[in-house]
């Protein structure tokens, strides 16, 4: 656009060949109400369908920028790629499936004009599957416990963010990317407002249970070392319990009450303590592996083409 955009709208695209045109149309309707210059940034996370071909139809539109990644890096790296190419003073991040409704951008922007640097969209009635809502709630509980931070599972990517918030998010060098937690980590003056959450425009979510579990596990490991502390406490508890049991049996032996040593108790103790040791080593190995990924400093995304 000839005028520098005031608002940049970033949306990662995956398996959305029949949604992209409707997404752009709805965003334009909303931005006409807002009445400020804007740009739409669509990031193709190397979708296996024809999403990129549909996106390229907008290549001559001055208000649309389309970015294609070199391979499928994941939703949150795709968001980071879009954020790195924004020019607006305010940045809106939203999913492409139209569950995040573009019309809510008007309310988000108006709320931001009251003096907030981050305005989050709180989905008061989620239109997701039972499994996705359950896994999201469990993740928020576990994450909040392990990091001592409050994470609201009704808040996701959708929101409007001041440029300085996004600049702070882009400075976070964690190899594992999770946009909502980066926003929470950056702080600033934030508020959430209730928004209407719609049904998916077409198809079904590409997040399987295994992908959700992997994302939750990697995110928790990346943001918290509390599991290591819990295993230290667990190990100390086992040691204390073993000492008390040993003292008890020593007293029994001196009292002449034990004539034959118990085979079962020995076997159970060996298997139990071996399991504890192996699990603890495994957790330490996972953290070491994440450190290995981090120190390699590989890019979290690679851009193939921008139109």
C-alpha positions, 0 to 999 in steps of 0.5 A: 500500500502507498500509506504505511499500514497501521494494522498488520493482520498475520495468519498462518495457512495450512490446508485452507485452499477453500478458506483463504479467499473468504478469510481475506474478504472477511478481514477486508470487511472488518478493516473497512469498519476500523478505517485505518491503513492495513496489510494482510500477511498470509504465511503458507506453512507448506500446505500439501493442498493448493493453498499457495496457488490460491494465495498467489491470486492476491499477489497483485493486491497491494494490501496482501503479502503472501509468504511461503515457507520452504517446508512444514515448520509448524503453526507457531514458527509460521506465525513468527515468520509473519510477525518478522515481516510486519510493518504496522504499529499494531499486529493482529494474529489469528488462525485461518480457519475463521474460528477467530472471526475477523469482525472481532478485530474492530472490538480488539482495536477499539479496546487497544485504543483505551491504552492497552498494549495487548488485547487478547481474545477470550473465547467464552464459548469454544466451538472445538471438539471435546478432546481439544477442549479437554486437552487444552484445559489439562495443559493449562493446569499442568503448565500453570503448576510447573511454571507458577504462571497463570495460563488461560486455556480460553486465550490462544493466538487471536489478539491485537498487539503493539509493535513493541510487544511483537518486537519483544516476542521476536527477541525470545530465542527459544528454539521451541516456539509457542506464541501465546506464552511468549506474549505472556512472558513479555508482559506489558499492559494487557487485557482480555475481552470476550469474543464469539468463537465460531465453528470451523469454516471447513474441514477439521483441525490438523492437530491430532491428539499426538501432535497436541501432546507433543506440543504441550510436552515440548512447551512445558520442557522449554519453559520450566525446569520444575520437573527436574526439581520434582524428581529431586524431591521425589528422590529425597523422599525415597531416600528418607523412606528407605532410611526409615525402613532400613532402621526399622528392619535393623531394629527387628534384626537386633531384636531377633524377630527376623529369621529369614530375609524376604526375597519378595521385598528385595526384588520389589525394591530393586525394580522400584528403585531401578525404575526411579533411576531410569526415569530420572535419567530419562528426564535429564536426557530430555532436557539435555536434548533440548539444550542440544537443539538450542545451541545448534542455533538452527533457524526455526523457519526458512522462507521460500518465496514472498509475493 
